[in-house]
Amino acid sequence: MSLWSSWQIWAVLSAIFAALTAIFAKIGVENINSDFATFIRTIVILVTLAFILLATGQFQAPGSVSSRTYLFLLLSGLATGASWICYFRALKIGQAAQVAPIDKLSVVMVAIFGVIFLGEKLTAPNWLGVALIAVGRCLSPIARLRSAPS
C-alpha cells in the first residue's frame, strides 16, 4: 500500500488545510463581504478541481452517475455551501481561534450522525476521542472567562 492510498494521510492533510483555511480566510474577509469572499473561494476551488480532473483524466460521463448519487451530492453541496457561508460570516465577526473550535464540533456530529444514519460502529477508543473533542470545546469558554481582565 502506498503512502498516498492511506486514509490517515489524507485526513491529516485535510486537518492541516482546514487550519490554514481558517487563518487565510480570517485575513481574507477583513475588508470584504463574507458572502463575496465565499464566492471567490468557491471559484478557486472549482477551477482547481477542473484542472486536477483534466490533468488526471478523471472526468466521468454525466450519464454514468446514478440519480441517487446526484441527489446526495446535491444535498452535500448545499450543506457545504451553507457551512462555508456560516463559517465565513463567523470569521468576519469573531476570532479564528474562537470560531474554529465550534466549527470542529462537526467532528462530534459526524460521529453521531454516522452511527444513527449510516449504521457505523464506533469502538470505545473512538467514542473517547469524540467525547474529548466535545469536552475540549466545552472548556474553551471557561478558559476565555478565566483569562478575561477583571
ZALUMDREN-60302 format. One record per residue (C-alpha): residue in one letter; x, y, z. Coordinates in steps of 0.1 Angstrom, whole numbers, plus 5000, padded with zeros to 4 digits. Layout:
N
aXYZ ...
END
This chain:
150
m500050005000 s501450344990 l501650635015 w499150824993 s496550544995 s496250575033 w493150745045 q495050865076 i497451075055 w494651235036 a492751305069 v495851475084 l496351675053 s492651775055 a493151895090 i496252095081 f494552265051 a491352325072 a493552505098 l495152715070 t491752785056 a490752945089 i493853165091 f493853265054 a490053325054 k490253545086 i492753765069 g490853755036 v487453865050 e488954175067 n487954425040 i485254235020 n481754105024 s481953745038 d479453615011 f481553764983 a484653614999 t482953274999 f482053324962 i485753394954 r486853084974 t484352874955 i485552984921 v489152904931 i488052554942 l486052494910 v488952604888 t491452394908 l489352084907 a488652124870 f492452144864 i493051834885 l490351634867 l491651744833 a495351674843 t494551324856 g491851224831 q489351164858 f486251334843 q483251094841 a480351094817 p477451254835 g475250964824 s477350724844 v476250874877 s473150744893 s470250974902 r470750874939 t474350984937 y473351314921 l470751374949 f473151314977 l475951514961 l473451794956 l472451784992 s476151765002 g476952064980 l474052264996 a475252175031 t478852265022 g477752595008 a475652675039 s478652575061 w481052795042 i478653095043 c478253055081 y481952995086 f483053305067 r480453515085 a481653385118 l485253455109 k484253805098 i482853875133 g484853655156 q488453545161 a489653245142 a490753085175 q487153125187 v485353015155 a487352705146 p486752505179 i482952555175 d483252465138 k485152145147 l482152025167 s481251895133 v483551605142 v481351515171 m478251555149 v479651335121 a480351055146 i476851075160 f475151105125 g477350825112 v476050595139 i472450705136 f472150735098 l474850515084 g474850235110 e478550285116 k480050125147 l482550315169 t484850145193 a485350265229 p488550455219 n486650625190 w483950735214 l486550855239 g488151065211 v484751215202 a484051285238 l487351455243 i486751685214 a483351775229 v484851835263 g487652045248 r485052265231 c483152305264 l486352415282 s487052685256 p484652935271 i485852865306 a489452935296 r488353255280 l486453365311 r489453295334 s491753495311 a489453795308 p490654105326 s488854175359 
END
